Amino acid sequence: MKDAVYQTYVKGIYCAQCPEMIISGLLQTRGVIDADVAYFQSLVTVTYDPELVSEQEICSVLADLDYPPFDRRPSLSEQALTRIAHLFSDRSR
């Protein structure tokens, strides 16, 4: 069977390390062949083998990584709120 491509926007990207964490988590998933993140668009592109993993499972992996799939590109205000929330949560540790 031919490889498939799945794209989704995600919430929670707030720094340059976020795409690395997303890609690393996805590549550890059985059936995921390649992954890419467009940082400024919050867009994740996943190439996968549909016989080994489903889009639903990919969405679950993203949610488990704390980057839940989103049906549209997060607005600038949503992105800013995410960054602010992470700043305050990091200080409380």
C-alpha positions in Angstrom: 0.0 0.0 0.0 1.1 3.5 -0.7 2.2 5.9 2.0 -0.3 8.5 3.1 0.1 12.1 4.2 -1.8 13.7 7.1 -1.8 17.4 7.9 -3.2 19.1 10.9 -2.8 22.3 12.8 -1.8 22.0 16.5 -2.1 24.0 19.6 0.7 24.6 22.0 3.7 25.5 19.9 5.4 28.4 21.7 9.2 28.0 21.2 11.8 26.7 18.7 12.1 23.4 20.6 8.4 22.5 20.2 8.7 21.3 16.6 11.7 19.1 17.6 9.6 17.5 20.4 6.7 16.9 18.1 8.8 15.4 15.3 10.7 13.2 17.8 7.5 11.9 19.4 5.9 11.2 16.0 8.9 9.4 14.6 8.9 7.0 17.6 5.4 6.0 16.6 5.2 2.7 14.6 4.1 3.4 11.1 5.2 7.1 11.0 7.7 7.5 8.2 8.4 11.2 8.3 7.2 14.3 10.2 7.6 18.0 9.7 6.4 21.1 11.6 5.8 24.5 10.1 6.6 26.5 13.2 4.9 29.8 12.3 1.8 28.1 10.9 1.5 25.5 13.7 1.1 23.0 10.9 2.2 19.4 11.3 2.7 17.1 8.2 3.0 13.4 8.8 3.9 10.8 6.2 2.7 7.4 7.4 1.9 3.8 6.5 -1.9 3.5 6.8 -1.5 -0.3 7.3 0.4 0.4 10.6 -1.0 3.6 12.0 -4.2 5.6 11.5 -4.8 9.4 11.5 -6.7 8.9 14.8 -3.7 7.3 16.4 -1.5 10.2 15.1 -3.9 12.6 16.6 -3.7 10.7 19.9 0.1 10.9 19.8 0.0 14.6 19.3 -2.5 15.1 22.1 -0.3 12.9 24.4 2.6 15.2 23.5 0.5 18.2 24.7 0.1 19.5 21.1 -3.6 18.7 20.4 -4.8 18.8 16.8 -6.8 21.8 15.9 -9.2 22.2 13.0 -7.8 25.6 11.9 -4.6 27.6 12.3 -4.5 29.1 15.9 -5.0 32.8 15.8 -2.2 35.1 16.8 -3.9 35.8 20.1 -4.3 32.1 20.8 -0.6 31.6 20.0 0.3 34.5 22.3 -1.8 33.1 25.2 -0.1 29.8 24.8 3.3 31.4 25.1 2.3 33.4 28.1 0.8 30.4 29.8 4.0 28.4 29.3 6.1 31.3 30.8 4.1 31.3 34.0 3.9 27.5 34.3 7.7 27.3 33.9 8.3 29.8 36.7 6.1 27.7 39.1 8.5 24.7 38.9 
